[in-house]
Amino acid sequence: MTTCKGVSEMALGDAKPSQLYYDMRRVANGSISDELLLDLWATRLPANIQHLVVANQGPVNEKVAIADAVMESQRWRPINAISSATPRGAPTDHAPPRN
């Protein structure tokens, strides 16, 4: 397997985007340009994160940090309570009219 092919077959899976990027860079071992490596890495990210990474004009470490932060913010969090659609204090259909 060639280095480029090895890098191009790597997937995000459950890893943080930064872990994938640094793993890809280690496998590439300088055999592909940083620009190509960044492009290959970005294509493995969810579409909404790809857009943020591509739009960011900062250095690679900033792009990687943004990808990690967005992925972390999108993790499912446990639901603490379930509320009704009617705000508290709002009249309901069966409540007597207020004067």
Kinemage of the C-alpha trace (Angstrom):
@kinemage 1
@onewidth
@group {chain A} dominant
@subgroup {mainchain}
@vectorlist {calphas} color= white
{ca met a 1} P 0.000 0.000 0.000
{ca thr a 2} L 1.412 3.387 -0.934
{ca thr a 3} L 1.548 6.175 1.638
{ca cys a 4} L -0.971 8.344 -0.215
{ca lys a 5} L -3.365 5.415 -0.551
{ca gly a 6} L -2.934 4.607 3.144
{ca val a 7} L -3.717 8.179 4.130
{ca ser a 8} L -6.666 8.413 1.748
{ca glu a 9} L -8.241 5.297 3.290
{ca met a 10} L -8.157 6.579 6.870
{ca ala a 11} L -11.528 7.415 8.458
{ca leu a 12} L -12.674 9.582 11.359
{ca gly a 13} L -14.646 6.880 13.165
{ca asp a 14} L -14.920 7.727 16.866
{ca ala a 15} L -11.657 9.696 16.923
{ca lys a 16} L -11.394 13.421 17.474
{ca pro a 17} L -10.668 15.327 14.255
{ca ser a 18} L -7.265 16.329 15.646
{ca gln a 19} L -6.346 12.697 16.296
{ca leu a 20} L -7.249 11.779 12.713
{ca tyr a 21} L -5.228 14.690 11.324
{ca tyr a 22} L -2.110 13.825 13.319
{ca asp a 23} L -2.462 10.109 12.498
{ca met a 24} L -2.756 10.973 8.798
{ca arg a 25} L 0.289 13.241 9.026
{ca arg a 26} L 2.274 10.484 10.738
{ca val a 27} L 1.319 7.936 8.051
{ca ala a 28} L 2.072 10.415 5.247
{ca asn a 29} L 5.514 11.024 6.762
{ca gly a 30} L 6.127 14.052 4.544
{ca ser a 31} L 5.351 12.208 1.295
{ca ile a 32} L 2.413 14.486 0.406
{ca ser a 33} L 2.046 18.255 0.672
{ca asp a 34} L 0.513 19.829 3.760
{ca glu a 35} L -2.220 21.286 1.543
{ca leu a 36} L -3.179 17.868 0.141
{ca leu a 37} L -3.069 16.342 3.617
{ca leu a 38} L -5.387 19.060 4.927
{ca asp a 39} L -7.782 18.506 2.008
{ca leu a 40} L -7.812 14.732 2.544
{ca trp a 41} L -8.410 15.234 6.268
{ca ala a 42} L -11.236 17.744 5.760
{ca thr a 43} L -13.134 15.371 3.461
{ca arg a 44} L -13.403 12.905 6.356
{ca leu a 45} L -15.228 15.405 8.560
{ca pro a 46} L -19.002 15.920 8.716
{ca ala a 47} L -20.145 18.461 6.099
{ca asn a 48} L -20.971 21.224 8.591
{ca ile a 49} L -17.475 20.999 10.060
{ca gln a 50} L -15.844 20.813 6.615
{ca his a 51} L -17.349 24.210 5.795
{ca leu a 52} L -15.935 25.792 8.951
{ca val a 53} L -12.488 24.288 8.414
{ca val a 54} L -12.294 25.333 4.771
{ca ala a 55} L -13.579 28.845 5.496
{ca asn a 56} L -11.021 29.397 8.269
{ca gln a 57} L -7.941 31.164 6.932
{ca gly a 58} L -5.848 30.433 10.023
{ca pro a 59} L -3.018 27.955 10.451
{ca val a 60} L -3.579 24.196 10.513
{ca asn a 61} L -3.533 23.982 14.302
{ca glu a 62} L -6.399 26.502 14.430
{ca lys a 63} L -8.421 24.526 11.876
{ca val a 64} L -7.867 21.331 13.860
{ca ala a 65} L -8.883 23.029 17.123
{ca ile a 66} L -12.078 24.382 15.529
{ca ala a 67} L -12.989 20.937 14.204
{ca asp a 68} L -12.461 19.403 17.656
{ca ala a 69} L -14.508 22.122 19.373
{ca val a 70} L -17.454 21.799 16.983
{ca met a 71} L -17.447 17.999 17.202
{ca glu a 72} L -17.397 18.194 21.002
{ca ser a 73} L -20.262 20.695 21.067
{ca gln a 74} L -22.397 18.359 18.955
{ca arg a 75} L -22.097 15.333 21.222
{ca trp a 76} L -25.390 14.173 22.684
{ca arg a 77} L -25.978 15.399 26.185
{ca pro a 78} L -28.374 13.671 28.588
{ca ile a 79} L -31.834 15.183 28.862
{ca asn a 80} L -32.405 16.503 32.391
{ca ala a 81} L -36.111 17.255 32.032
{ca ile a 82} L -38.875 17.242 29.501
{ca ser a 83} L -41.192 20.229 29.403
{ca ser a 84} L -44.492 20.788 27.687
{ca ala a 85} L -44.800 22.969 24.612
{ca thr a 86} L -46.890 25.486 26.569
{ca pro a 87} L -44.774 28.060 28.433
{ca arg a 88} L -45.430 28.410 32.152
{ca gly a 89} L -48.136 30.912 32.909
{ca ala a 90} L -49.552 30.783 29.372
{ca pro a 91} L -53.302 30.225 29.130
{ca thr a 92} L -54.429 26.812 27.945
{ca asp a 93} L -57.608 25.860 26.102
{ca his a 94} L -59.259 24.623 29.296
{ca ala a 95} L -58.262 27.518 31.552
{ca pro a 96} L -60.913 30.086 32.454
{ca pro a 97} L -60.481 33.433 30.677
{ca arg a 98} L -58.692 36.148 32.611
{ca asn a 99} L -60.517 39.375 33.335
